[in-house]
Amino acid sequence: MHFSKALKNFLLALIFWSVGFAVYAQSSPQKNTVWPKQPIRIIVTFTPGGAPDILARVLAESWQKSLGVPVLVENRPGYGGNIGADLVAKSEPDGYTLLIGTVGIHAINGALYEKISYDPVKDFTPISFLASTPNVLIVNKKLGVNNLHELIDLAKVKPNQLTFGSSGVGTSLHMSGELFKEMAGVQIRHIPYKGRAQSLPDLLSGRISMLFDNLSSSLSLIKSGDVQALGVTTLKRSRAAPEIPTLAEQGLTGFEAVSWFSLMAPANLPSDIQKRLNHMVRQTLSNPEIRDRLLAGGLDPAPGSPKDLSKLIASEAGKWTRVVQQSGAKLE
């Protein structure tokens, strides 16, 4: 009798515990512990061959080996990076669609465009800073200038007759040109392209006078003598090309415009996936072989925390908003 009563109480307690656990399991948020289980896309907002594309492919190659799922690089160029950024902003925050963020997307476009279809900050989850590279001013050798002073003198004699190309409106390359015009006191027409794959042939053929490009993308052309490099846009000379002077040391005191790249995901990415992606970035870019290869190509890898990336974006947005306002540039 006592045994039957004890057994009955035990069974009732077991039933109540099971029901309670089921309710808790249904109401508690579940962490994604099986990520990844399908292909991952890394969206690049420019054409192949440039610095953001190089970084995306470095990550993809490394991760594909370690994760056991395909990691695909998808180029979505156009509209100053807004097309690709909008795609990622509107994607599911599940860790399968990522973005190579740029200074243009997250710190310039919000001030430059009257309307954009995404919020450069609120619509993204920061993962990690990836790398930075100086921009470089390169000219067609037939232009007949050998240094920055000669270019400025020529531009003043021929107002609005010279042209500079960039990889798109709103990019740091475009803003480098606007800052150059303002600080040098010259008028040069801007010719935007979808990417360097389109702008370089026009520079080499003489259709445009000069081009602001990422040093990492132009280094081989500079070293081969196909183009003339007049200066880098950082305050210090680049380790990858110390023979190229800065624009600042040639008279444009304080001139600084750095292209930087980050890894971003859609807003509301689960924190466990954010942490894992951050760890993966650090692991890849800390690999000595990969790091040396990027440095030799003009890219300076410096992975960091999501918090540090958010601080950088806020600081850069303030700086470039002032440049946009001073230039008077505004786009629909």
Summary of the structure (lengths in Angstrom):
residues: 332
radius of gyration: 25.0
end to end distance: 84.5
largest distance: 110.6
contacts: 1137
relative contact order: 0.18
helix: 48%
strand: 19%
